[in-house]
């Protein structure tokens, strides 16, 4: 990692993601703190991150897409909607306002982030790069180089990492950083690691001629509608979230169905400042649909209340959607959307 994203000893970082999140353990503690002597400020509640950033002024910072979406929404709320058109003095003031004026680099990972979010921060002068990884690969296996970022990709293989795309589109990884296996679980280990040492990641991906990786979706989460069309729910959900700061989480449903529907969980803070919530959500869904193909578009949706929290019925401790649990919990509501 340090060959791709240089780390200056003596800097500062913030630990705020759940400890179950390999990104926080690796970047904040194992890498930044133990290897490079970075000062780590730990906070108990991820909702305190805004205050912590203003106090700590981190020199490196990582966040899941929701963090970047909320930072962008906060800046837009005070009138910073097009950083590219601002003079450098104004951009510097905006960077200082969110506590990122001293960062050498920032990372977005764990889920797809909308390209317009990355462009917004790039125009602001905050270098946010996207990478890909998983616990079984000791966190990151690919990363966008700071001097050659390709927005929409998760970058190239880190030094020493081999990548291969299987016949069904699944990305395979082979490297010293790949795990030896799941402790005490030979059966699951055999499912994840083949005889040649390739880790079967479960992610469908493509690799271009220059080695840049684009993640399509989780292999098990690809939607195939009743007409046989394959779709990526993560891509559709990304468009929904980026269409409005009101939408904290979006879940697209459509597998073996005639059309797609969505469950939308709202951001409690933004909701308090919003007048006509339903009209704002209607407009957001229409905006998201305009960027999607006809078959991908959301035909009906339901609002399911306030922001979901990590470790609850809907989100894992690492902030990923618990799709099976969501489908069970909201089964009746989902069926209503198809009546």
Secondary structure as UniProt FT lines:
FT   TURN            2..4
FT   TURN            9..10
FT   STRAND          12..15
FT   TURN            19..20
FT   HELIX           22..23
FT   HELIX           24..35
FT   STRAND          39..42
FT   HELIX           46..48
FT   HELIX           49..56
FT   STRAND          60..63
FT   HELIX           65..77
FT   TURN            78..79
FT   HELIX           83..85
FT   HELIX           88..97
FT   TURN            98..99
FT   TURN            101..102
FT   STRAND          105..108
FT   HELIX           115..124
FT   STRAND          128..134
FT   HELIX           135..137
FT   STRAND          139..143
FT   TURN            146..147
FT   TURN            151..152
FT   STRAND          156..157
FT   TURN            159..160
FT   STRAND          162..165
FT   TURN            167..168
FT   STRAND          170..174
FT   TURN            176..177
FT   TURN            183..184
FT   HELIX           186..192
FT   TURN            195..196
FT   STRAND          199..207
FT   TURN            209..210
FT   STRAND          213..218
FT   HELIX           219..221
FT   STRAND          223..224
FT   TURN            226..227
FT   STRAND          230..231
FT   HELIX           233..243
FT   TURN            245..246
FT   STRAND          247..253
FT   TURN            255..256
FT   STRAND          260..266
FT   HELIX           268..273
FT   HELIX           277..290
FT   HELIX           294..296
FT   STRAND          298..303
FT   TURN            317..318
FT   HELIX           323..329
FT   HELIX           331..337
//
